[in-house]
């Protein structure tokens, strides 16, 4: 319904409510989003938090395994969009905090370990 139709309807009936319908393009049900959030928090609690890119790929896999209707750009990139991830994380402040705490550990190669031993850093 267009805005002008809402205005006309409101003029005729003051009890008319203007409610957005965000769930029309919602990919996951609330229960599924809760499962995703719980998994992300749980992995972070075990010090194996997912980076944003890993989270995007995981969400894409979760959607495809559950036969969800997903946007074309997800299919093309094989991951959830940054916009979707930003919106998902904005729903739950604990998720944002969890993501900020994730710090990937630097890879230590044998050559780097040997150089550190010689310099006395270990």
N, C-alpha and C positions, 0 to 999 in steps of 0.2 A: 504494500500500500504506500502511495506517495505521501509526502509531507502535506501537500495541499488537501488531499483527501482526509488526512488525520485532522487537519485544522477545521474543515467543514464538519466532520463528524463531531469534533469537540464543541463547535458552536451549537450544534443541534442537541447534543447530550453531554453535559458537563461531567458526567461520571466516566467518560471515556478515558482509558488508561493508555499511556504511551510506553510500551515495553519493548526493549530491543529483543531480537530473536537471534542471539549469538549461537545457539545450539544448532542452527540449520547447517552450518559448515563445520561442526565439531567432529573431529576424527574419532576420538575415543570417548567412551562413556566415563562418567565420574569414577566408577569403581576401577576401571582400567587405568585412569590417570593416577589414582591412589596407589595402585600396584607399581606403576612406573616410579612414582615419587619414593615409595618405600624401598624399592630396589636401589635407587640412586643413593639414598641416605644410608642404607645398609652397607653398600660397597665402600662408602666413604668412612664409615665407622670401623671397617676392617683395614683401613689404610690402603685401600685399593680403589680410591675414587676414580670416577670416569672424567676425562677431560671433556670440554664441550663437543669436540669433534667425535669422540667415542660415544657420547650420549646421543648425538644426532644419528649416528649409525645404528646404535642399539634401538632407538625409537623406531627407525625405519624398519628394522628387522622385526620388531614387535608388531608393527602394523601389518606387514606383509604376512607374517605367520598367522595372524588373526583375521586375515582376509578383509582388512579395512579398506574403504575407498579413500585413496590418498591422492594428493595433488600431483599433477604431471611433473612438476619440478623435483619432487621427491624421487620419482622413478628415474628421471634423467641423471640425478646426482647420487642416487642410492643412499640418501640420507635425508633426515628431516631438515626443514629449512631453519635458518637462524631466527627468523621471525617467530616461527612456531615455538622454538625452544625458549626464546625470550618471554613469550606470553605464558608458556607453561611454568617457567620459573617465577614469574611475577605473581602467580596464584599462591605460592607458598614461600614465605620468607626463609624458612629453614633450608629450602633447596638452594636459594641464592647463597646463603652462608656456606653450605656444603660445597658448592662449586668453587667458591673463592678459596676454600681451604685445600683444594686439590692442587698439589704441586708435583708434577712428574719428576721422578728421581733421575738425575743425570746418569747416562750410561758410562760405565767405567770399563774401558778396554784394557786388555793385558798390557799394552804398550804404555797407557797412561798410569796404570798401577806401578809399573816398573820405574817410570820417571818420578813418580811421587815418592817411592821408596828411596831412590837415589838422593832426592832433594830433602828427605827427612820430614815430609809432610804427614806420613802415616804413623 
